[in-house]
Amino acid sequence: FETPGENDYKKVFGNDYTWAVSWLKQHEALIEKYAADINIPAKELKAIVFPELIRYNGVFNALEIESLKFLYVREGKYYADFSVGYFQMKPSFAEMVEQDGGKLLDAGWLREAGWKNIQEDADNEISRKERVNRLSNTRQQILYLCAFYKICQLRFQDRSFASPVERLKLFATCYNAGYRRSYESLLAFQLKNHFFKFNYSSVSAYYYLQE
């Protein structure tokens, strides 16, 4: 497993790294506001999605995304499950967060997010179109991110972490690999270099420690 000190990710990712840092600074106030609403650390939120911002700036293709949005709305996640927006969230991820977050977050927060009347078993063109519209909105992506963190926080509340960085690495792996995996599977995935041949959680930790 590569520690954050083993790679200088500023040099590795160059302009994409600089752009990602700048984007998070521009949206810092909004992230901090929603993080404070449910008492979670904004700094960790930013670090979790930092690699996704690098990816977004490097591979974004507007025409391709619009085509996939149309296919998802018409046919569903089994035909098109693709990354949307700055945080590169997939419809299947958003659906899981809506379902799990709806059981954990209070009614006021759910109304703010616009998830109050979401039905767990709803899978039709209307619900899929609404989900894609939410995913296409930066504020809504921040809300999904906050809900995701809260889900992980409660799921792993009985686990002890040596430091906030160790917790961050696990939560970043949950974001990258899928938070419904077993704890053992997540630990195994955390060792893999699947992010442009680098380690996703290591990039997150680097940002957390350096920025």
N, C-alpha and C positions, 0 to 999 in steps of 0.2 A: 504494500500500500504506500503510495507516495504522499508524503506530508506536504503541507502548503509551501514549505521552504525549499522543496526540491525543484520547483519550477517557478520561473519568473513569468507569471501569466500576463503581466503588462507587456512584456516583449513577445510572448508567444502569440497573443491575439491582437496586439498593436492597436490599430484604429478602432476595431470592434470593441476592445476593452475600454478605450477612452470614451467611446460613444455611450456604452452601457453605464459607465460611472456618471456621465453627464445627465443621462435620462433619469437616473434614480435621484440625483440632486434636484432636478427640476420638479419631480413629483413627490419629493420627500414629505412635504407638509400634508398632502392627502393621505399618504401611507401612514404617517404618524397619527393622523386623526382617527382613522378607522382601527388602527392597532390599539390605540388608547381606549376606544369604546368597549373593547372586550378584554382589555388588560393583557396584551401579548406584546413581545418585544419587536418593535419596528425594524431594528437593525438586523435581526435574524430573518425577517420577512424579505428584506432587500437582498440579503446574501443568498437566500434560497433561489430566487428567480434571476440572480445576476447572470448565471451561465445561459439562461434562456434569452436574455437580452443580447448577449454576444451572438447567440445562434440567429436570433431574429434579424439583427443588422447584417449578418453575413449571408443569409439564404432567402430573405423575404421575396416572394413573387406574388404580386397583387392579383394578376389574372388567374393564376393557378388556384389561389385561395378562394376567389369568388366562384370558380367552377365547382370546387369541392363543397362550399357552403350550399350551393344549389342542390348537389347530389345528396348531401346529408339531409336536408329538409325534405326532399322528395322520397328518399329511400331508407334513411336511418343510419345509425352508427356502424352497422355491419357492412355497409357499402362504402361509407366514407367517414373515417375517424381521423381527423387531421388536426394539426396545430394551428391555433388561431391567436392573433394579437401578440402584443409585446411579450407576454409571459408564456406564449406557446402552449396554451391550454387546449386540450382535446374535448370534444363534446362528451365523450364517455366519462372523462374526469369530472367535468362540470355536473353531469347527472349524478355521479356518486356523491359529490360534495353537497349537492342539493338534498339528496336523500338522507345522508348521515348528519349534515349540518342542521337539517330541519328538526332533528330529534335533540340537538344539543344547545342550540342558540335560542335566545328568548324571542318572543313574538315581535317586539319592537324592532329588533335587529333584522328579523326576517322581512318585515314590512319595508324597512329601509333598503334592503337588498332586492326587493321585488319578488321574493320567493314564497311569500305567505300562503298563496293558494296553489302551490305546485303539488300535483298528485304524483305519488311514487310510481304508479303504474301507467302514467300517461306517456304514450309514445306515439304521437301522431304529428302531422305536418305543422299544426299550430304550435304545439309545445316545442318542437324542434326549431321552428323559426324563431320563437321567443328566446330559446337558449342561444342560438347563434347570434342574435342581436345583442344579448347580454355579453357574450364572449367578445364581441366586436367593440365593446365600450371599455375604456381604460379604468374608469371608476368601478365598474362591475368586476373587472378582473382582479382589482385590489380586494374587493369584497370576497370573491372566491378564494383568494390567497389567504385572507384572514380566517375564513371558515376552515380551510384546509389545515392551517396551523393549529386551530383550536381542536380539531378532530385528532390530530397527532398528539397534541398535548394531553388530551384525556385518555387516548389509547395507551400511551406509554407513561402514564402518571406513576406507575409502580416501579419503573426502571430508574436506576440511579445513573447519573452522568458525572464524569469527572470534572467537566467544565461546560459552559455554554457552547463552546466550539464542538465538543463531542455530541451534544444534543443537536446542534445545527447540522452536523454531518449526517446524522440519522434522518432528520426531517428532510434534508435536501435529497437524500437517497429515496425517501418516500415520494417526494415530488417527481423525481426522475423515473423511478421504477414502478410506482403504484403503491399507495399506502395500505391497501388491503392485503398485501403479501404478509407472510408470517415473519416474525422477528428474525428468525434464523435466515430466511431467504433474503431479507433486507441487509443483514450483516454481510452475507456472501456477495450481494450485488454491490455493496459499498466498496468492495475491493477491485471492481472491474473498471477498465478504462474505455468507456463507451462514448465519451464526449470528445469528438474530434481526436480520438486516441489518447485522451487525458481522462482524469478522474473527476466526475461531476462534483462530488462532495468536497474534493480538494480545491476546486475552483471557487466554490462557495466560501469555504473556510479562508482562502487567500483574500478574497474581497473583504470578508468580515474583519480580518486582522490588519489588513493594509489600508483600508479606506475608512 
